[in-house]
Amino acid sequence: MATDPKAIKEQALADFSKHISPMKVRTMKSVGLDIIEDRREGASVWDVTGKKYIDCQTGSGIMNVGRHNREIVEALRKALDEYDIGVFLLCSRQKADLAKKLAEITPGDLACTVFGVGGGEAIDAAIKIARGYTMKTGVVSAQKSYHGHTGFALSAIGRDSYKEPFQPLMPGFSLVPFGDIDALKAEVNDDTAAILLETIQGEGGIHIPPDGYLAAVRALCDEREIMLILDEIQTGFARTGKMFACEHWDVVPDIMTVAKSLGGGIYPISATIFKEEIMDFFIPHPFIHLSTFGGSDLGCIVGLAAIDYIRKHDLAGNAQRMGARFRTGFDRLLKDHPDLLLEVRQKGLMMGLQYTNESIGPRLSRKMAERGVIAIYTGNDPSICRLMPPLVITPEEVDFVLNALEDSVKELSKESGLGKND
Ligand SMILES: Cc1ncc(COP(=O)(O)O)c(C=O)c1O
């Protein structure tokens, strides 16, 4: 057994390559992110070789409370002294407590919950509930959207390459451009059960809905008796400066999905939260949607601890303040490097840098990694870098990331022979 950190790393990469994914190892190496995570704390993670990184990827928003948050770990440790995951067929105090808390913190009259393990499962449940409740079949979602790789979720996502090998997928799904209310109006019909949207598109490249769009979608859903499903799996739990992103536009969906940061980076759990009247669907079918591990007692205890932490430490406020600090740095870069940076799209600490072309994404990820920052271009588009650091990030850490970005951009600009070379 190797004891030298470099040898441990090489062995882990070789085993990962052989038994899990050679192409993932190759891709990560190519952008200097063949990191084997070891210690984790706050906004930072240490590679097994001891190199420290600020984590601006965070599994696309799993770590809102920070890496290996001690308070959440302690909540789980205490729970493990007494409990296991629980028997899913029985009623449970822990599930009841978390469902009640979710009803309290989500906007408007969202009141009831179906628990799951991951985000895709939460989306599947949302679509099943919408179809079951409305007795209609159509689902309209957005181009460039991402909702996961499970059955219904995969059928809804707006990226063909994830779907092509598995055709035919579920019937009844169609796509429209995100942010275009006229396209949505033209697409819906009397058989449309649901409109499914990320409140802000994450994987697609941090696309923020134009003001008025979500309110118009809400009105369309009311008029045509369509369920509005908002996917807050990336945007939820204070990421954008509000507990849920839809609060920026005062829009309440009929069904909301959450996952990722509900688990505090410690224990997987997801939830599909819906309005009370939709419970009518479950009255004749109480066992129609089951998940053995969904909303386990341990997961619910962790979920409650994560929500408490987010509120107690005002992470929404910190997302706003640190988001504004990032913005000042981005504005400087935009002014100095129009050759590389086209625009920045941002709500709180959900941030997307739009580069001028696709080749910049991988090259900038490598340069950022060399400087101790994990920053990766989005799966849908290498011309966009998505930055989603933990919401506990400090002003000093924001400045560290901005300095790394500025140095990386300057170096790339010089190499490309473009723009200012100072
Ligand atoms: C907006 C959104 N919805 C759904 C999912 C799927 O979640 P999971 O990977 O937990 O199935 C993701 C995952 O990145 C996501 O970003």
The ligand as an SDF file (V2000), in Angstrom:
LIG
                    3D

 16 16  0  0  0  0  0  0  0  0999 V2000
  -31.1110   22.1970  -11.8300 C   0  0  0  0  0  0  0  0  0  0  0  0
  -30.8450   20.7380  -11.5880 C   0  0  0  0  0  0  0  0  0  0  0  0
  -31.8730   19.8860  -11.5630 N   0  0  0  0  0  0  0  0  0  0  0  0
  -31.6910   18.5710  -11.3470 C   0  0  0  0  0  0  0  0  0  0  0  0
  -30.4210   18.0440  -11.1580 C   0  0  0  0  0  0  0  0  0  0  0  0
  -30.2360   16.5710  -10.9520 C   0  0  0  0  0  0  0  0  0  0  0  0
  -29.8210   16.2930   -9.6570 O   0  0  0  0  0  0  0  0  0  0  0  0
  -29.1010   14.9040   -9.3150 P   0  0  0  0  0  0  0  0  0  0  0  0
  -27.7690   14.9070   -9.9710 O   0  0  0  0  0  0  0  0  0  0  0  0
  -29.0200   14.9210   -7.8000 O   0  0  0  0  0  0  0  0  0  0  0  0
  -30.0070   13.8180   -9.8240 O   0  0  0  0  0  0  0  0  0  0  0  0
  -29.3230   18.9010  -11.1800 C   0  0  0  0  0  0  0  0  0  0  0  0
  -27.9570   18.3780  -11.0010 C   0  0  0  0  0  0  0  0  0  0  0  0
  -26.9580   19.0180  -11.2470 O   0  0  0  0  0  0  0  0  0  0  0  0
  -29.5380   20.2780  -11.4080 C   0  0  0  0  0  0  0  0  0  0  0  0
  -28.5120   21.1370  -11.4600 O   0  0  0  0  0  0  0  0  0  0  0  0
  1  2  1  0
  2  3  1  0
  2 15  2  0
  3  4  2  0
  4  5  1  0
  5  6  1  0
  5 12  2  0
  6  7  1  0
  7  8  1  0
  8  9  2  0
  8 10  1  0
  8 11  1  0
 12 13  1  0
 12 15  1  0
 13 14  2  0
 15 16  1  0
M  END
$$$$
